């Protein structure tokens, strides 16, 4: 068994910065924690795998497909592979990115 009891503590928020850290990776999933200070952004990008973005702390705007969804703790959004999206922190925030691998994808 592997457990992370406090995701937010695993990716502390740095002033005026963004931090990412791989929290777990195996043949099925890859979990990446991200922390953002206020007004920090991940500019438009895509992922090669289906992903789920989940707000752990704070408030984040995720824009994909011309629509913006505001995520607060407990909220999540699923994105298809190659779906362009951006993430903007409205306030200091932590998110959990879950990348869902198929049987052929590995690190």
N, C-alpha and C positions, 0 to 999 in steps of 0.2 A: 504494500500500500504506500502511496505517496500522498501527502496532504500539504496544503498551504492554508494556514489558519488565518492569515491576514494579508490579503492581496495588496492592499494599499501600503502596508509597511514594506512590502517587497520592492516597491518602485516609488521611493520618496519623491516628492515634488521639489524641484530645484528652481530658485528664483529666475524668472525670465527664460525658462528652458523647457525642454521636452526630454524625457528619458524613456527608453524601452529596454526590457529585459525578458529573455526567454525564461519562463517559469517551469515549463515541462515540455518534453518532446518525445514522442514515440511513433510507432508506425501508423497510428490512427489519428492522433491530434497533435497540434502544437499550440501551446498557450503562451501568449506574450502579454506582459503587463506594460502599460504605457502610463506615464504621468505627464501632466501639462500644467504649467502655470497659466494664469489668466491670459487670454488673448493669444495663446500659442496655437499653431495650426499645423496639421499635416496637409500639405497641398495635394491637389488632385493626383491620385495614383490608383493602381489596380492591384489585385491579388490574383495569383494563378489558381487558387483553390477557393471553394466556398468558405465564407467566413461569417462569424457572429461577433458583433461588437456589443459589449455589455458595459454600462456605466457602473462603476463601483462607488465612486465619490464624486461630488461636484456636479457640473452641468456642462454638457457637450452638444454641439450642433453637428449632425452628420448629414451631409448633402450627397445624394445619389439620384441619378435619373431625373434631375431637375426639381427634386423635392427635398426639403430640409426637415429632419426629425430632431426634436430636442430630447436628449436622453438625460434622465436623472437616475440616481441610484435605483437599481432594480430593472431599469429599462434596457432593451436590447433591440438590435436590428440585424437582420440576416441579409447578406449580399452574395450574389452569384459570382462565379469566377469571371474575371476580367471586367467587372462592373466598376466604372470610374467613380470615385468618391473622395470627399474631403472630410476632415475632422477639425472642428474649432472648439477650443475650450472657452466657455463663457466665464468660468471661474476656475480656480485651482481644482484639478480633476484627475481621477485615475480611471482607466478603462481596462477591461480584459478582452483581448482579441483571441478568439478560438478559430484556428485554421483546421478545417476538416479534410483530412487526407483520404484519398481512395486507396485501394489495395496496391497501386503501383507507385505512389508518390512517397519519397523519403527525403531526408536532409541531404 
